[in-house]
């Protein structure tokens, strides 16, 4: 379990993920494990670099594919609509808005 991600969800702070060579700015909403034990992060992507700039909206990241995670000095209010369609993949929840 990554305590930085848990803290970011609890405080509603944005994260920067380094993912496949680009940065993604996300609003983390749910952090947990899938049935295989892989850590997942459900978040709303608000920006990024390269191709990530086009991929705004609800995303699910497998954290073993994320190279680095850093907390930003930016807060958010969760008003992005429902992410329920992504919850079926998570069987253990560490943190959730």
LINWOZI-V397418 format. One line per field, one symbol per residue. ss: DSSP state (H for helix, E for strand, - for the rest). phi: phi as a letter, one per 20 degrees, with the letter a starting at -180 (. if undefined). burial: + if it has 24 or more other C-alpha atoms within 12 Angstrom, else -. Layout:
BEGIN
ss->???
phi->???
burial->???
END
This chain:
BEGIN
ss->--HHHHHHHHH-EEEEEEE--EEEEEEEEEEEE-----EEEEEEEEEE-HHHHH--EEEEEEHHHEEEEEEEEEE--------HHHH----EEEEE-
phi->.dffffffffeldfcddeblncececdfcbcadefenefccebdedardmfffeefpfccdeffeefbcceeecdbdfcdnedgfeffeddcdebbf
burial->---++++++++++++++++---++++++++++++----++++++++++---+----+++++++-----++++---+------+---+-++--+++++
END
